Amino acid sequence: MLKIIRITFYIVLSLFLLDIFDLFQTKIGFLKSIIYYGILILPIPLLIMEFKANRNLSEPILRKGIPILTIIGLIYLNPLKILFLTQTWKTQTVELINENSGNHKVELQMKDIGALGYAKRNAEVYYLTKYFYFVLSENYDDRNFIGTDWKRIDENINEIGLK
């Protein structure tokens, strides 16, 4: 049981860190919610089980240290703030597409942030699948994409469903 929780925790922690730093993202809201709720819930039972299973203090301290550091980091980041970050970025418009690779795009993306409205960004993204992508750059500038490799398409996707 400890091994299953430990493996699940490390997978959730790695996906959480990749998402927080905008390196690897998903468009599946349910998966992102599982990752964010999992990172809030899993460190405490893992830490308790680690201390119960290894009463000897000479056991590897790293097994206990990573959940402790995660809990400290979560307290620093504020758990309520983390809960409000569970919304995914939705594509509103595909502005440019790379002619050499159809998965490499520049998109206008929006995210619902509750009563504060919508957050917007122009992001250069590379899609691995329809639902998983890497964010290559959030600093969109037309001058970076002038050339023969990029084609302007301005395709309206409207995943949020705004009128």
Phi and psi in radians as a Rosetta constraint file:
Dihedral C 1 N 2 CA 2 C 2 CIRCULARHARMONIC -1.086 0.35
Dihedral N 2 CA 2 C 2 N 3 CIRCULARHARMONIC -0.702 0.35
Dihedral C 2 N 3 CA 3 C 3 CIRCULARHARMONIC -1.141 0.35
Dihedral N 3 CA 3 C 3 N 4 CIRCULARHARMONIC -0.690 0.35
Dihedral C 3 N 4 CA 4 C 4 CIRCULARHARMONIC -1.141 0.35
Dihedral N 4 CA 4 C 4 N 5 CIRCULARHARMONIC -0.781 0.35
Dihedral C 4 N 5 CA 5 C 5 CIRCULARHARMONIC -1.156 0.35
Dihedral N 5 CA 5 C 5 N 6 CIRCULARHARMONIC -0.671 0.35
Dihedral C 5 N 6 CA 6 C 6 CIRCULARHARMONIC -1.123 0.35
Dihedral N 6 CA 6 C 6 N 7 CIRCULARHARMONIC -0.802 0.35
Dihedral C 6 N 7 CA 7 C 7 CIRCULARHARMONIC -1.130 0.35
Dihedral N 7 CA 7 C 7 N 8 CIRCULARHARMONIC -0.769 0.35
Dihedral C 7 N 8 CA 8 C 8 CIRCULARHARMONIC -1.061 0.35
Dihedral N 8 CA 8 C 8 N 9 CIRCULARHARMONIC -0.739 0.35
Dihedral C 8 N 9 CA 9 C 9 CIRCULARHARMONIC -1.077 0.35
Dihedral N 9 CA 9 C 9 N 10 CIRCULARHARMONIC -0.798 0.35
Dihedral C 9 N 10 CA 10 C 10 CIRCULARHARMONIC -1.184 0.35
Dihedral N 10 CA 10 C 10 N 11 CIRCULARHARMONIC -0.604 0.35
Dihedral C 10 N 11 CA 11 C 11 CIRCULARHARMONIC -1.168 0.35
Dihedral N 11 CA 11 C 11 N 12 CIRCULARHARMONIC -0.813 0.35
Dihedral C 11 N 12 CA 12 C 12 CIRCULARHARMONIC -1.110 0.35
Dihedral N 12 CA 12 C 12 N 13 CIRCULARHARMONIC -0.720 0.35
Dihedral C 12 N 13 CA 13 C 13 CIRCULARHARMONIC -1.110 0.35
Dihedral N 13 CA 13 C 13 N 14 CIRCULARHARMONIC -0.760 0.35
Dihedral C 13 N 14 CA 14 C 14 CIRCULARHARMONIC -1.168 0.35
Dihedral N 14 CA 14 C 14 N 15 CIRCULARHARMONIC -0.729 0.35
Dihedral C 14 N 15 CA 15 C 15 CIRCULARHARMONIC -1.152 0.35
Dihedral N 15 CA 15 C 15 N 16 CIRCULARHARMONIC -0.632 0.35
Dihedral C 15 N 16 CA 16 C 16 CIRCULARHARMONIC -1.120 0.35
Dihedral N 16 CA 16 C 16 N 17 CIRCULARHARMONIC -0.807 0.35
Dihedral C 16 N 17 CA 17 C 17 CIRCULARHARMONIC -1.129 0.35
Dihedral N 17 CA 17 C 17 N 18 CIRCULARHARMONIC -0.708 0.35
Dihedral C 17 N 18 CA 18 C 18 CIRCULARHARMONIC -1.101 0.35
Dihedral N 18 CA 18 C 18 N 19 CIRCULARHARMONIC -0.651 0.35
Dihedral C 18 N 19 CA 19 C 19 CIRCULARHARMONIC -1.304 0.35
Dihedral N 19 CA 19 C 19 N 20 CIRCULARHARMONIC -0.706 0.35
Dihedral C 19 N 20 CA 20 C 20 CIRCULARHARMONIC -1.072 0.35
Dihedral N 20 CA 20 C 20 N 21 CIRCULARHARMONIC -0.699 0.35
Dihedral C 20 N 21 CA 21 C 21 CIRCULARHARMONIC -1.556 0.35
Dihedral N 21 CA 21 C 21 N 22 CIRCULARHARMONIC 0.219 0.35
Dihedral C 21 N 22 CA 22 C 22 CIRCULARHARMONIC 0.975 0.35
Dihedral N 22 CA 22 C 22 N 23 CIRCULARHARMONIC 0.649 0.35
Dihedral C 22 N 23 CA 23 C 23 CIRCULARHARMONIC -1.630 0.35
Dihedral N 23 CA 23 C 23 N 24 CIRCULARHARMONIC -0.841 0.35
Dihedral C 23 N 24 CA 24 C 24 CIRCULARHARMONIC -2.273 0.35
Dihedral N 24 CA 24 C 24 N 25 CIRCULARHARMONIC 2.160 0.35
Dihedral C 24 N 25 CA 25 C 25 CIRCULARHARMONIC -2.288 0.35
Dihedral N 25 CA 25 C 25 N 26 CIRCULARHARMONIC 2.852 0.35
Dihedral C 25 N 26 CA 26 C 26 CIRCULARHARMONIC -2.216 0.35
Dihedral N 26 CA 26 C 26 N 27 CIRCULARHARMONIC 2.680 0.35
Dihedral C 26 N 27 CA 27 C 27 CIRCULARHARMONIC -1.713 0.35
Dihedral N 27 CA 27 C 27 N 28 CIRCULARHARMONIC -0.035 0.35
Dihedral C 27 N 28 CA 28 C 28 CIRCULARHARMONIC -1.500 0.35
Dihedral N 28 CA 28 C 28 N 29 CIRCULARHARMONIC 1.848 0.35
Dihedral C 28 N 29 CA 29 C 29 CIRCULARHARMONIC -1.092 0.35
Dihedral N 29 CA 29 C 29 N 30 CIRCULARHARMONIC -0.636 0.35
Dihedral C 29 N 30 CA 30 C 30 CIRCULARHARMONIC -1.132 0.35
Dihedral N 30 CA 30 C 30 N 31 CIRCULARHARMONIC -0.728 0.35
Dihedral C 30 N 31 CA 31 C 31 CIRCULARHARMONIC -1.138 0.35
Dihedral N 31 CA 31 C 31 N 32 CIRCULARHARMONIC -0.740 0.35
Dihedral C 31 N 32 CA 32 C 32 CIRCULARHARMONIC -1.128 0.35
Dihedral N 32 CA 32 C 32 N 33 CIRCULARHARMONIC -0.665 0.35
Dihedral C 32 N 33 CA 33 C 33 CIRCULARHARMONIC -1.116 0.35
Dihedral N 33 CA 33 C 33 N 34 CIRCULARHARMONIC -0.721 0.35
Dihedral C 33 N 34 CA 34 C 34 CIRCULARHARMONIC -1.071 0.35
Dihedral N 34 CA 34 C 34 N 35 CIRCULARHARMONIC -0.738 0.35
Dihedral C 34 N 35 CA 35 C 35 CIRCULARHARMONIC -1.099 0.35
Dihedral N 35 CA 35 C 35 N 36 CIRCULARHARMONIC -0.824 0.35
Dihedral C 35 N 36 CA 36 C 36 CIRCULARHARMONIC -1.240 0.35
Dihedral N 36 CA 36 C 36 N 37 CIRCULARHARMONIC -0.722 0.35
Dihedral C 36 N 37 CA 37 C 37 CIRCULARHARMONIC -1.214 0.35
Dihedral N 37 CA 37 C 37 N 38 CIRCULARHARMONIC -0.615 0.35
Dihedral C 37 N 38 CA 38 C 38 CIRCULARHARMONIC -1.110 0.35
Dihedral N 38 CA 38 C 38 N 39 CIRCULARHARMONIC -0.683 0.35
Dihedral C 38 N 39 CA 39 C 39 CIRCULARHARMONIC -1.228 0.35
Dihedral N 39 CA 39 C 39 N 40 CIRCULARHARMONIC -0.419 0.35
Dihedral C 39 N 40 CA 40 C 40 CIRCULARHARMONIC -1.412 0.35
Dihedral N 40 CA 40 C 40 N 41 CIRCULARHARMONIC -0.528 0.35
Dihedral C 40 N 41 CA 41 C 41 CIRCULARHARMONIC -1.683 0.35
Dihedral N 41 CA 41 C 41 N 42 CIRCULARHARMONIC -0.753 0.35
Dihedral C 41 N 42 CA 42 C 42 CIRCULARHARMONIC -1.151 0.35
Dihedral N 42 CA 42 C 42 N 43 CIRCULARHARMONIC -0.587 0.35
Dihedral C 42 N 43 CA 43 C 43 CIRCULARHARMONIC -1.086 0.35
Dihedral N 43 CA 43 C 43 N 44 CIRCULARHARMONIC -0.615 0.35
Dihedral C 43 N 44 CA 44 C 44 CIRCULARHARMONIC -1.209 0.35
Dihedral N 44 CA 44 C 44 N 45 CIRCULARHARMONIC -0.898 0.35
Dihedral C 44 N 45 CA 45 C 45 CIRCULARHARMONIC -1.108 0.35
Dihedral N 45 CA 45 C 45 N 46 CIRCULARHARMONIC -0.591 0.35
Dihedral C 45 N 46 CA 46 C 46 CIRCULARHARMONIC -1.126 0.35
Dihedral N 46 CA 46 C 46 N 47 CIRCULARHARMONIC -0.762 0.35
Dihedral C 46 N 47 CA 47 C 47 CIRCULARHARMONIC -1.114 0.35
Dihedral N 47 CA 47 C 47 N 48 CIRCULARHARMONIC -0.738 0.35
Dihedral C 47 N 48 CA 48 C 48 CIRCULARHARMONIC -1.104 0.35
Dihedral N 48 CA 48 C 48 N 49 CIRCULARHARMONIC -0.768 0.35
Dihedral C 48 N 49 CA 49 C 49 CIRCULARHARMONIC -1.182 0.35
Dihedral N 49 CA 49 C 49 N 50 CIRCULARHARMONIC -0.608 0.35
Dihedral C 49 N 50 CA 50 C 50 CIRCULARHARMONIC -1.122 0.35
Dihedral N 50 CA 50 C 50 N 51 CIRCULARHARMONIC -0.748 0.35
Dihedral C 50 N 51 CA 51 C 51 CIRCULARHARMONIC -1.210 0.35
Dihedral N 51 CA 51 C 51 N 52 CIRCULARHARMONIC -0.595 0.35
Dihedral C 51 N 52 CA 52 C 52 CIRCULARHARMONIC -1.236 0.35
Dihedral N 52 CA 52 C 52 N 53 CIRCULARHARMONIC -0.722 0.35
Dihedral C 52 N 53 CA 53 C 53 CIRCULARHARMONIC -1.281 0.35
Dihedral N 53 CA 53 C 53 N 54 CIRCULARHARMONIC -0.607 0.35
Dihedral C 53 N 54 CA 54 C 54 CIRCULARHARMONIC -2.098 0.35
Dihedral N 54 CA 54 C 54 N 55 CIRCULARHARMONIC 1.446 0.35
Dihedral C 54 N 55 CA 55 C 55 CIRCULARHARMONIC -1.272 0.35
Dihedral N 55 CA 55 C 55 N 56 CIRCULARHARMONIC -0.368 0.35
Dihedral C 55 N 56 CA 56 C 56 CIRCULARHARMONIC -1.303 0.35
Dihedral N 56 CA 56 C 56 N 57 CIRCULARHARMONIC 2.164 0.35
Dihedral C 56 N 57 CA 57 C 57 CIRCULARHARMONIC -1.286 0.35
Dihedral N 57 CA 57 C 57 N 58 CIRCULARHARMONIC -0.228 0.35
Dihedral C 57 N 58 CA 58 C 58 CIRCULARHARMONIC -1.424 0.35
Dihedral N 58 CA 58 C 58 N 59 CIRCULARHARMONIC -0.039 0.35
Dihedral C 58 N 59 CA 59 C 59 CIRCULARHARMONIC -1.089 0.35
Dihedral N 59 CA 59 C 59 N 60 CIRCULARHARMONIC 2.826 0.35
Dihedral C 59 N 60 CA 60 C 60 CIRCULARHARMONIC -0.949 0.35
Dihedral N 60 CA 60 C 60 N 61 CIRCULARHARMONIC 2.112 0.35
Dihedral C 60 N 61 CA 61 C 61 CIRCULARHARMONIC -1.244 0.35
Dihedral N 61 CA 61 C 61 N 62 CIRCULARHARMONIC -0.370 0.35
Dihedral C 61 N 62 CA 62 C 62 CIRCULARHARMONIC -1.119 0.35
Dihedral N 62 CA 62 C 62 N 63 CIRCULARHARMONIC -0.588 0.35
Dihedral C 62 N 63 CA 63 C 63 CIRCULARHARMONIC -1.108 0.35
Dihedral N 63 CA 63 C 63 N 64 CIRCULARHARMONIC -0.561 0.35
Dihedral C 63 N 64 CA 64 C 64 CIRCULARHARMONIC -1.590 0.35
Dihedral N 64 CA 64 C 64 N 65 CIRCULARHARMONIC -0.482 0.35
Dihedral C 64 N 65 CA 65 C 65 CIRCULARHARMONIC -1.232 0.35
Dihedral N 65 CA 65 C 65 N 66 CIRCULARHARMONIC -0.676 0.35
Dihedral C 65 N 66 CA 66 C 66 CIRCULARHARMONIC -1.152 0.35
Dihedral N 66 CA 66 C 66 N 67 CIRCULARHARMONIC -0.799 0.35
Dihedral C 66 N 67 CA 67 C 67 CIRCULARHARMONIC -1.097 0.35
Dihedral N 67 CA 67 C 67 N 68 CIRCULARHARMONIC -0.627 0.35
Dihedral C 67 N 68 CA 68 C 68 CIRCULARHARMONIC -1.136 0.35
Dihedral N 68 CA 68 C 68 N 69 CIRCULARHARMONIC -0.792 0.35
Dihedral C 68 N 69 CA 69 C 69 CIRCULARHARMONIC -1.130 0.35
Dihedral N 69 CA 69 C 69 N 70 CIRCULARHARMONIC -0.609 0.35
Dihedral C 69 N 70 CA 70 C 70 CIRCULARHARMONIC -1.139 0.35
Dihedral N 70 CA 70 C 70 N 71 CIRCULARHARMONIC -0.761 0.35
Dihedral C 70 N 71 CA 71 C 71 CIRCULARHARMONIC -1.100 0.35
Dihedral N 71 CA 71 C 71 N 72 CIRCULARHARMONIC -0.759 0.35
Dihedral C 71 N 72 CA 72 C 72 CIRCULARHARMONIC -1.081 0.35
Dihedral N 72 CA 72 C 72 N 73 CIRCULARHARMONIC -0.754 0.35
Dihedral C 72 N 73 CA 73 C 73 CIRCULARHARMONIC -1.116 0.35
Dihedral N 73 CA 73 C 73 N 74 CIRCULARHARMONIC -0.668 0.35
Dihedral C 73 N 74 CA 74 C 74 CIRCULARHARMONIC -1.178 0.35
Dihedral N 74 CA 74 C 74 N 75 CIRCULARHARMONIC -0.665 0.35
Dihedral C 74 N 75 CA 75 C 75 CIRCULARHARMONIC -1.145 0.35
Dihedral N 75 CA 75 C 75 N 76 CIRCULARHARMONIC -0.689 0.35
Dihedral C 75 N 76 CA 76 C 76 CIRCULARHARMONIC -1.131 0.35
Dihedral N 76 CA 76 C 76 N 77 CIRCULARHARMONIC -0.718 0.35
Dihedral C 76 N 77 CA 77 C 77 CIRCULARHARMONIC -1.344 0.35
Dihedral N 77 CA 77 C 77 N 78 CIRCULARHARMONIC -0.261 0.35
Dihedral C 77 N 78 CA 78 C 78 CIRCULARHARMONIC 1.350 0.35
Dihedral N 78 CA 78 C 78 N 79 CIRCULARHARMONIC 1.913 0.35
Dihedral C 78 N 79 CA 79 C 79 CIRCULARHARMONIC -1.001 0.35
Dihedral N 79 CA 79 C 79 N 80 CIRCULARHARMONIC -0.604 0.35
Dihedral C 79 N 80 CA 80 C 80 CIRCULARHARMONIC -1.163 0.35
Dihedral N 80 CA 80 C 80 N 81 CIRCULARHARMONIC -0.653 0.35
Dihedral C 80 N 81 CA 81 C 81 CIRCULARHARMONIC -1.120 0.35
Dihedral N 81 CA 81 C 81 N 82 CIRCULARHARMONIC -0.668 0.35
Dihedral C 81 N 82 CA 82 C 82 CIRCULARHARMONIC -1.138 0.35
Dihedral N 82 CA 82 C 82 N 83 CIRCULARHARMONIC -0.686 0.35
Dihedral C 82 N 83 CA 83 C 83 CIRCULARHARMONIC -1.119 0.35
Dihedral N 83 CA 83 C 83 N 84 CIRCULARHARMONIC -0.570 0.35
Dihedral C 83 N 84 CA 84 C 84 CIRCULARHARMONIC -1.376 0.35
Dihedral N 84 CA 84 C 84 N 85 CIRCULARHARMONIC -0.172 0.35
Dihedral C 84 N 85 CA 85 C 85 CIRCULARHARMONIC -1.569 0.35
Dihedral N 85 CA 85 C 85 N 86 CIRCULARHARMONIC 0.118 0.35
Dihedral C 85 N 86 CA 86 C 86 CIRCULARHARMONIC -1.326 0.35
Dihedral N 86 CA 86 C 86 N 87 CIRCULARHARMONIC -0.144 0.35
Dihedral C 86 N 87 CA 87 C 87 CIRCULARHARMONIC -1.247 0.35
Dihedral N 87 CA 87 C 87 N 88 CIRCULARHARMONIC 2.526 0.35
Dihedral C 87 N 88 CA 88 C 88 CIRCULARHARMONIC -1.695 0.35
Dihedral N 88 CA 88 C 88 N 89 CIRCULARHARMONIC 2.739 0.35
Dihedral C 88 N 89 CA 89 C 89 CIRCULARHARMONIC -1.334 0.35
Dihedral N 89 CA 89 C 89 N 90 CIRCULARHARMONIC 2.290 0.35
Dihedral C 89 N 90 CA 90 C 90 CIRCULARHARMONIC -1.960 0.35
Dihedral N 90 CA 90 C 90 N 91 CIRCULARHARMONIC 2.402 0.35
Dihedral C 90 N 91 CA 91 C 91 CIRCULARHARMONIC -1.358 0.35
Dihedral N 91 CA 91 C 91 N 92 CIRCULARHARMONIC 2.209 0.35
Dihedral C 91 N 92 CA 92 C 92 CIRCULARHARMONIC -1.720 0.35
Dihedral N 92 CA 92 C 92 N 93 CIRCULARHARMONIC -0.784 0.35
Dihedral C 92 N 93 CA 93 C 93 CIRCULARHARMONIC -2.499 0.35
Dihedral N 93 CA 93 C 93 N 94 CIRCULARHARMONIC 2.340 0.35
Dihedral C 93 N 94 CA 94 C 94 CIRCULARHARMONIC -1.613 0.35
Dihedral N 94 CA 94 C 94 N 95 CIRCULARHARMONIC 1.962 0.35
Dihedral C 94 N 95 CA 95 C 95 CIRCULARHARMONIC -1.528 0.35
Dihedral N 95 CA 95 C 95 N 96 CIRCULARHARMONIC -0.833 0.35
Dihedral C 95 N 96 CA 96 C 96 CIRCULARHARMONIC -2.290 0.35
Dihedral N 96 CA 96 C 96 N 97 CIRCULARHARMONIC 2.650 0.35
Dihedral C 96 N 97 CA 97 C 97 CIRCULARHARMONIC -2.361 0.35
Dihedral N 97 CA 97 C 97 N 98 CIRCULARHARMONIC 2.459 0.35
Dihedral C 97 N 98 CA 98 C 98 CIRCULARHARMONIC -1.367 0.35
Dihedral N 98 CA 98 C 98 N 99 CIRCULARHARMONIC 2.256 0.35
Dihedral C 98 N 99 CA 99 C 99 CIRCULARHARMONIC -1.240 0.35
Dihedral N 99 CA 99 C 99 N 100 CIRCULARHARMONIC -0.477 0.35
Dihedral C 99 N 100 CA 100 C 100 CIRCULARHARMONIC -1.388 0.35
Dihedral N 100 CA 100 C 100 N 101 CIRCULARHARMONIC -0.549 0.35
Dihedral C 100 N 101 CA 101 C 101 CIRCULARHARMONIC -2.385 0.35
Dihedral N 101 CA 101 C 101 N 102 CIRCULARHARMONIC 1.971 0.35
Dihedral C 101 N 102 CA 102 C 102 CIRCULARHARMONIC -1.185 0.35
Dihedral N 102 CA 102 C 102 N 103 CIRCULARHARMONIC -0.243 0.35
Dihedral C 102 N 103 CA 103 C 103 CIRCULARHARMONIC -1.518 0.35
Dihedral N 103 CA 103 C 103 N 104 CIRCULARHARMONIC -0.155 0.35
Dihedral C 103 N 104 CA 104 C 104 CIRCULARHARMONIC -1.721 0.35
Dihedral N 104 CA 104 C 104 N 105 CIRCULARHARMONIC 1.990 0.35
Dihedral C 104 N 105 CA 105 C 105 CIRCULARHARMONIC -2.395 0.35
Dihedral N 105 CA 105 C 105 N 106 CIRCULARHARMONIC 2.831 0.35
Dihedral C 105 N 106 CA 106 C 106 CIRCULARHARMONIC -2.018 0.35
Dihedral N 106 CA 106 C 106 N 107 CIRCULARHARMONIC 2.144 0.35
Dihedral C 106 N 107 CA 107 C 107 CIRCULARHARMONIC -2.225 0.35
Dihedral N 107 CA 107 C 107 N 108 CIRCULARHARMONIC 2.612 0.35
Dihedral C 107 N 108 CA 108 C 108 CIRCULARHARMONIC -1.602 0.35
Dihedral N 108 CA 108 C 108 N 109 CIRCULARHARMONIC 2.065 0.35
Dihedral C 108 N 109 CA 109 C 109 CIRCULARHARMONIC -2.059 0.35
Dihedral N 109 CA 109 C 109 N 110 CIRCULARHARMONIC 2.611 0.35
Dihedral C 109 N 110 CA 110 C 110 CIRCULARHARMONIC -2.323 0.35
Dihedral N 110 CA 110 C 110 N 111 CIRCULARHARMONIC 2.668 0.35
Dihedral C 110 N 111 CA 111 C 111 CIRCULARHARMONIC -2.413 0.35
Dihedral N 111 CA 111 C 111 N 112 CIRCULARHARMONIC 2.317 0.35
Dihedral C 111 N 112 CA 112 C 112 CIRCULARHARMONIC -1.291 0.35
Dihedral N 112 CA 112 C 112 N 113 CIRCULARHARMONIC 2.175 0.35
Dihedral C 112 N 113 CA 113 C 113 CIRCULARHARMONIC -2.033 0.35
Dihedral N 113 CA 113 C 113 N 114 CIRCULARHARMONIC 0.595 0.35
Dihedral C 113 N 114 CA 114 C 114 CIRCULARHARMONIC 1.356 0.35
Dihedral N 114 CA 114 C 114 N 115 CIRCULARHARMONIC -2.335 0.35
Dihedral C 114 N 115 CA 115 C 115 CIRCULARHARMONIC -1.192 0.35
Dihedral N 115 CA 115 C 115 N 116 CIRCULARHARMONIC -0.247 0.35
Dihedral C 115 N 116 CA 116 C 116 CIRCULARHARMONIC -1.502 0.35
Dihedral N 116 CA 116 C 116 N 117 CIRCULARHARMONIC -0.026 0.35
Dihedral C 116 N 117 CA 117 C 117 CIRCULARHARMONIC 1.730 0.35
Dihedral N 117 CA 117 C 117 N 118 CIRCULARHARMONIC -2.306 0.35
Dihedral C 117 N 118 CA 118 C 118 CIRCULARHARMONIC -2.230 0.35
Dihedral N 118 CA 118 C 118 N 119 CIRCULARHARMONIC 2.442 0.35
Dihedral C 118 N 119 CA 119 C 119 CIRCULARHARMONIC -1.623 0.35
Dihedral N 119 CA 119 C 119 N 120 CIRCULARHARMONIC 2.446 0.35
Dihedral C 119 N 120 CA 120 C 120 CIRCULARHARMONIC -2.105 0.35
Dihedral N 120 CA 120 C 120 N 121 CIRCULARHARMONIC 2.623 0.35
Dihedral C 120 N 121 CA 121 C 121 CIRCULARHARMONIC -2.706 0.35
Dihedral N 121 CA 121 C 121 N 122 CIRCULARHARMONIC 2.596 0.35
Dihedral C 121 N 122 CA 122 C 122 CIRCULARHARMONIC -1.782 0.35
Dihedral N 122 CA 122 C 122 N 123 CIRCULARHARMONIC 2.034 0.35
Dihedral C 122 N 123 CA 123 C 123 CIRCULARHARMONIC -2.202 0.35
Dihedral N 123 CA 123 C 123 N 124 CIRCULARHARMONIC 2.481 0.35
Dihedral C 123 N 124 CA 124 C 124 CIRCULARHARMONIC -1.614 0.35
Dihedral N 124 CA 124 C 124 N 125 CIRCULARHARMONIC 2.045 0.35
Dihedral C 124 N 125 CA 125 C 125 CIRCULARHARMONIC -2.180 0.35
Dihedral N 125 CA 125 C 125 N 126 CIRCULARHARMONIC 2.694 0.35
Dihedral C 125 N 126 CA 126 C 126 CIRCULARHARMONIC -2.203 0.35
Dihedral N 126 CA 126 C 126 N 127 CIRCULARHARMONIC 2.025 0.35
Dihedral C 126 N 127 CA 127 C 127 CIRCULARHARMONIC -1.467 0.35
Dihedral N 127 CA 127 C 127 N 128 CIRCULARHARMONIC 2.229 0.35
Dihedral C 127 N 128 CA 128 C 128 CIRCULARHARMONIC -1.444 0.35
Dihedral N 128 CA 128 C 128 N 129 CIRCULARHARMONIC -0.795 0.35
Dihedral C 128 N 129 CA 129 C 129 CIRCULARHARMONIC -2.378 0.35
Dihedral N 129 CA 129 C 129 N 130 CIRCULARHARMONIC -2.992 0.35
Dihedral C 129 N 130 CA 130 C 130 CIRCULARHARMONIC -1.147 0.35
Dihedral N 130 CA 130 C 130 N 131 CIRCULARHARMONIC -0.477 0.35
Dihedral C 130 N 131 CA 131 C 131 CIRCULARHARMONIC -1.971 0.35
Dihedral N 131 CA 131 C 131 N 132 CIRCULARHARMONIC -0.167 0.35
Dihedral C 131 N 132 CA 132 C 132 CIRCULARHARMONIC -2.155 0.35
Dihedral N 132 CA 132 C 132 N 133 CIRCULARHARMONIC 2.364 0.35
Dihedral C 132 N 133 CA 133 C 133 CIRCULARHARMONIC -2.650 0.35
Dihedral N 133 CA 133 C 133 N 134 CIRCULARHARMONIC 2.781 0.35
Dihedral C 133 N 134 CA 134 C 134 CIRCULARHARMONIC -1.754 0.35
Dihedral N 134 CA 134 C 134 N 135 CIRCULARHARMONIC 2.421 0.35
Dihedral C 134 N 135 CA 135 C 135 CIRCULARHARMONIC -1.648 0.35
Dihedral N 135 CA 135 C 135 N 136 CIRCULARHARMONIC 1.959 0.35
Dihedral C 135 N 136 CA 136 C 136 CIRCULARHARMONIC -1.472 0.35
Dihedral N 136 CA 136 C 136 N 137 CIRCULARHARMONIC -0.620 0.35
Dihedral C 136 N 137 CA 137 C 137 CIRCULARHARMONIC -2.788 0.35
Dihedral N 137 CA 137 C 137 N 138 CIRCULARHARMONIC 2.438 0.35
Dihedral C 137 N 138 CA 138 C 138 CIRCULARHARMONIC -1.827 0.35
Dihedral N 138 CA 138 C 138 N 139 CIRCULARHARMONIC -0.029 0.35
Dihedral C 138 N 139 CA 139 C 139 CIRCULARHARMONIC -1.729 0.35
Dihedral N 139 CA 139 C 139 N 140 CIRCULARHARMONIC 1.368 0.35
Dihedral C 139 N 140 CA 140 C 140 CIRCULARHARMONIC -1.342 0.35
Dihedral N 140 CA 140 C 140 N 141 CIRCULARHARMONIC 2.309 0.35
Dihedral C 140 N 141 CA 141 C 141 CIRCULARHARMONIC -2.539 0.35
Dihedral N 141 CA 141 C 141 N 142 CIRCULARHARMONIC 2.246 0.35
Dihedral C 141 N 142 CA 142 C 142 CIRCULARHARMONIC -0.982 0.35
Dihedral N 142 CA 142 C 142 N 143 CIRCULARHARMONIC -0.556 0.35
Dihedral C 142 N 143 CA 143 C 143 CIRCULARHARMONIC -1.147 0.35
Dihedral N 143 CA 143 C 143 N 144 CIRCULARHARMONIC -0.458 0.35
Dihedral C 143 N 144 CA 144 C 144 CIRCULARHARMONIC -1.274 0.35
Dihedral N 144 CA 144 C 144 N 145 CIRCULARHARMONIC -0.304 0.35
Dihedral C 144 N 145 CA 145 C 145 CIRCULARHARMONIC -2.054 0.35
Dihedral N 145 CA 145 C 145 N 146 CIRCULARHARMONIC 0.326 0.35
Dihedral C 145 N 146 CA 146 C 146 CIRCULARHARMONIC -1.425 0.35
Dihedral N 146 CA 146 C 146 N 147 CIRCULARHARMONIC 2.218 0.35
Dihedral C 146 N 147 CA 147 C 147 CIRCULARHARMONIC 2.707 0.35
Dihedral N 147 CA 147 C 147 N 148 CIRCULARHARMONIC -3.000 0.35
Dihedral C 147 N 148 CA 148 C 148 CIRCULARHARMONIC -1.531 0.35
Dihedral N 148 CA 148 C 148 N 149 CIRCULARHARMONIC -0.261 0.35
Dihedral C 148 N 149 CA 149 C 149 CIRCULARHARMONIC -1.394 0.35
Dihedral N 149 CA 149 C 149 N 150 CIRCULARHARMONIC -0.341 0.35
Dihedral C 149 N 150 CA 150 C 150 CIRCULARHARMONIC -1.948 0.35
Dihedral N 150 CA 150 C 150 N 151 CIRCULARHARMONIC 2.404 0.35
Dihedral C 150 N 151 CA 151 C 151 CIRCULARHARMONIC -2.127 0.35
Dihedral N 151 CA 151 C 151 N 152 CIRCULARHARMONIC 2.222 0.35
Dihedral C 151 N 152 CA 152 C 152 CIRCULARHARMONIC -1.380 0.35
Dihedral N 152 CA 152 C 152 N 153 CIRCULARHARMONIC 2.187 0.35
Dihedral C 152 N 153 CA 153 C 153 CIRCULARHARMONIC -2.129 0.35
Dihedral N 153 CA 153 C 153 N 154 CIRCULARHARMONIC -0.484 0.35
Dihedral C 153 N 154 CA 154 C 154 CIRCULARHARMONIC 0.789 0.35
Dihedral N 154 CA 154 C 154 N 155 CIRCULARHARMONIC 0.935 0.35
Dihedral C 154 N 155 CA 155 C 155 CIRCULARHARMONIC -1.509 0.35
Dihedral N 155 CA 155 C 155 N 156 CIRCULARHARMONIC 2.185 0.35
Dihedral C 155 N 156 CA 156 C 156 CIRCULARHARMONIC -1.474 0.35
Dihedral N 156 CA 156 C 156 N 157 CIRCULARHARMONIC 2.039 0.35
Dihedral C 156 N 157 CA 157 C 157 CIRCULARHARMONIC -1.719 0.35
Dihedral N 157 CA 157 C 157 N 158 CIRCULARHARMONIC -0.830 0.35
Dihedral C 157 N 158 CA 158 C 158 CIRCULARHARMONIC 0.963 0.35
Dihedral N 158 CA 158 C 158 N 159 CIRCULARHARMONIC 1.044 0.35
Dihedral C 158 N 159 CA 159 C 159 CIRCULARHARMONIC -1.209 0.35
Dihedral N 159 CA 159 C 159 N 160 CIRCULARHARMONIC -0.465 0.35
Dihedral C 159 N 160 CA 160 C 160 CIRCULARHARMONIC -1.299 0.35
Dihedral N 160 CA 160 C 160 N 161 CIRCULARHARMONIC -0.565 0.35
Dihedral C 160 N 161 CA 161 C 161 CIRCULARHARMONIC 1.607 0.35
Dihedral N 161 CA 161 C 161 N 162 CIRCULARHARMONIC 0.547 0.35
Dihedral C 161 N 162 CA 162 C 162 CIRCULARHARMONIC -1.322 0.35
Dihedral N 162 CA 162 C 162 N 163 CIRCULARHARMONIC 2.631 0.35
